[in-house]
Amino acid sequence: MHELTPFYLLFQLKRNKDLINTNTKENKMETKQSVYQSRYGFHSCSYETFLKLKKLKKLYFQALRRYAEHKRWVRKAPQNRVIREYLFDKQKRRIGHVIKGPRPEPVLYPVFEQKWYGLSDMKILENFEIARHPYKTAEETVPLSLKIEEIDEMLASLSQFV
């Protein structure tokens, strides 16, 4: 049984019995979307899916940092890609260094596509913002552009880096 904290109660989502029909302009096809209700409004996904999106967002920003680290590593000349330990005297002044060994190449996360300007977020940030905010009515909810299966696949491929 979960502890009844305010955060848990905030996202204690109940599945709405009504399914919403949304008509898209491209294919004029009826699609059904599950809507989840909390005490603050209606949400596009369940709490578990929200937590998965939150984890993917965190991993995306870690991937951006790792990508920048990799770019810095590539720019260095091979003789400068080393780990140094600096030597200090009694007054805490640096007096030299010892090379400990070569600096390993930073590993990039495989899920996020590399573009010429950086990494693609794969619509994770957009979906996180949609899932994060409640809507006043069930008809106003915006469906997620990522499927739950796609989110699970991304998390599975990133599990080795966590």
Beta strands, then each sheet from edge to edge (+ up, - down):
strand 1: 14-15
strand 2: 20-23
strand 3: 30-33
strand 4: 36-38
strand 5: 41-43
strand 6: 82-88
strand 7: 94-102
strand 8: 114-115
strand 9: 118-119
sheet 1: 1+ 4- 5+
sheet 2: 2+ 3-
sheet 3: 6+ 7-
sheet 4: 8+ 9-
end
